[in-house]
Amino acid sequence: MKKPYITLLTFVFMIILFSCKNDDDCGSPNWITPNNLENEYGCVNTKYQMDIDLNNDYTIIRSQESFDDLVTGTCAPQIDVSMYDLLIGKQALTSGNTSINYSFMNHPCNGEPYLQIDFIQNATTEAPNLIYHSLIPKLNASETISV
């Protein structure tokens, strides 16, 4: 009597084991370096020369009017908002900053956009509030991005 029960349990276990979807089944993510205001519009040193009223947070700017209303500083381009949304944020750091690196992808399983931001720090005692930004491919009106 135990043998059919064990066989049934083994069969159920095998079905569960092989039916689980793994992220590896979706393929490898295709990371790209997203565009930015420096490369696209010639802005200079935006991490220090731009400002937005945020505190350790970000927002997505989807129109030129929003950019003009929310962002101040020496960089004031006319962004091609038919092609890009601007993800912009402000981050307080505990030490000096050497650079900011950005990587963008659409998740290979669900297609959701994802932006990775890496702050490359140095040993100086400066504790800046930096502006970071990326021109991301235009999102749908209700679409968000993971950062």
C-alpha positions as CSV (number, residue, x, y, z in Angstrom):
1,M,0.0,0.0,0.0
2,K,2.9,2.4,0.7
3,K,4.4,2.0,-2.8
4,P,1.5,3.7,-4.8
5,Y,1.5,6.5,-2.2
6,I,5.3,7.0,-2.6
7,T,5.0,6.9,-6.4
8,L,2.2,9.4,-6.3
9,L,4.2,11.8,-4.1
10,T,7.3,11.4,-6.2
11,F,5.2,12.2,-9.3
12,V,3.7,15.3,-7.7
13,F,7.1,16.5,-6.5
14,M,8.5,16.1,-10.0
15,I,5.7,18.1,-11.6
16,I,6.2,20.9,-9.1
17,L,9.9,20.9,-9.5
18,F,9.9,21.0,-13.3
19,S,7.0,23.4,-13.6
20,C,8.5,26.2,-11.6
21,K,9.5,29.1,-13.7
22,N,13.0,30.4,-13.2
23,D,14.3,33.8,-14.2
24,D,17.0,32.0,-16.1
25,D,14.3,30.7,-18.4
26,C,13.7,34.2,-19.7
27,G,17.2,34.8,-20.9
28,S,19.9,37.2,-19.8
29,P,19.1,40.8,-19.2
30,N,20.3,43.2,-21.9
31,W,21.9,46.1,-19.9
32,I,22.6,49.3,-21.8
33,T,24.0,52.6,-20.7
34,P,21.1,55.1,-20.9
35,N,21.4,58.5,-22.5
36,N,21.8,61.6,-20.3
37,L,21.6,65.4,-20.6
38,E,25.3,65.7,-20.9
39,N,25.6,63.5,-24.0
40,E,22.3,64.4,-25.6
41,Y,22.1,68.2,-25.0
42,G,25.7,69.2,-24.0
43,C,24.9,70.0,-20.3
44,V,27.9,70.1,-18.0
45,N,28.4,68.7,-14.5
46,T,24.7,68.2,-13.9
47,K,25.2,66.4,-10.5
48,Y,26.3,69.8,-9.1
49,Q,24.8,72.3,-11.6
50,M,21.2,71.2,-11.5
51,D,18.7,71.1,-8.7
52,I,15.2,69.7,-7.9
53,D,13.2,69.9,-4.7
54,L,13.6,66.3,-3.6
55,N,15.3,64.6,-0.7
56,N,16.8,61.1,-1.3
57,D,14.1,60.4,-3.8
58,Y,13.5,60.6,-7.6
59,T,10.7,61.5,-9.9
60,I,9.9,60.8,-13.6
61,I,9.5,64.0,-15.7
62,R,7.3,63.3,-18.7
63,S,6.8,66.8,-20.2
64,Q,8.9,69.9,-21.0
65,E,6.6,71.9,-18.8
66,S,7.3,69.7,-15.8
67,F,11.0,70.0,-16.4
68,D,10.8,73.8,-16.7
69,D,8.7,74.0,-13.5
70,L,10.7,71.5,-11.3
71,V,14.3,71.6,-12.4
72,T,16.6,74.6,-11.9
73,G,20.3,75.2,-12.8
74,T,22.5,75.9,-15.7
75,C,21.2,73.1,-17.9
76,A,17.8,74.0,-19.5
77,P,17.5,72.0,-22.7
78,Q,14.4,71.4,-24.8
79,I,14.1,67.6,-24.1
80,D,12.6,65.4,-26.9
81,V,9.7,64.2,-24.7
82,S,8.2,62.2,-27.5
83,M,11.3,59.9,-27.3
84,Y,12.4,60.2,-23.6
85,D,11.2,60.6,-20.1
86,L,13.7,62.1,-17.6
87,L,14.3,60.2,-14.4
88,I,15.8,62.7,-12.0
89,G,16.6,62.5,-8.3
90,K,18.6,63.8,-5.5
91,Q,20.7,61.7,-3.1
92,A,22.6,62.8,0.0
93,L,25.9,60.9,0.4
94,T,28.2,60.4,3.3
95,S,31.5,60.9,1.5
96,G,32.8,62.5,-1.8
97,N,31.6,61.3,-5.1
98,T,33.9,60.3,-8.0
99,S,31.2,59.4,-10.5
100,I,27.7,58.0,-11.1
101,N,27.2,55.0,-13.3
102,Y,23.9,54.0,-14.9
103,S,22.6,50.8,-16.4
104,F,19.2,50.3,-17.9
105,M,17.2,47.2,-19.0
106,N,13.8,45.9,-19.6
107,H,13.4,42.8,-17.4
108,P,13.7,39.7,-19.7
109,C,10.7,38.0,-18.1
110,N,8.1,40.7,-17.6
111,G,9.4,43.6,-19.8
112,E,9.4,46.1,-16.9
113,P,12.0,48.8,-17.1
114,Y,14.7,48.9,-14.5
115,L,17.4,51.5,-13.9
116,Q,20.4,50.7,-11.8
117,I,22.4,53.7,-10.3
118,D,25.8,53.2,-8.8
119,F,27.4,56.1,-6.8
120,I,31.2,55.6,-7.0
121,Q,32.4,57.2,-3.7
122,N,35.9,58.4,-2.5
123,A,37.4,59.0,0.9
124,T,36.9,62.7,1.0
125,T,34.9,64.1,3.9
126,E,32.6,66.1,1.6
127,A,29.0,65.0,2.0
128,P,27.2,66.2,-1.2
129,N,23.6,66.2,-2.2
130,L,23.9,65.1,-5.8
131,I,21.5,65.3,-8.6
132,Y,21.3,62.1,-10.7
133,H,19.4,61.7,-13.9
134,S,18.9,59.5,-17.0
135,L,17.0,59.9,-20.2
136,I,15.0,56.7,-20.3
137,P,13.0,55.4,-23.3
138,K,9.5,56.9,-23.2
139,L,7.2,55.1,-20.8
140,N,3.5,54.5,-21.2
141,A,1.3,57.0,-19.2
142,S,0.8,54.5,-16.3
143,E,4.1,52.7,-16.5
144,T,6.7,53.1,-13.7
145,I,10.3,52.1,-13.5
146,S,12.2,50.2,-10.7
147,V,15.3,52.1,-9.5
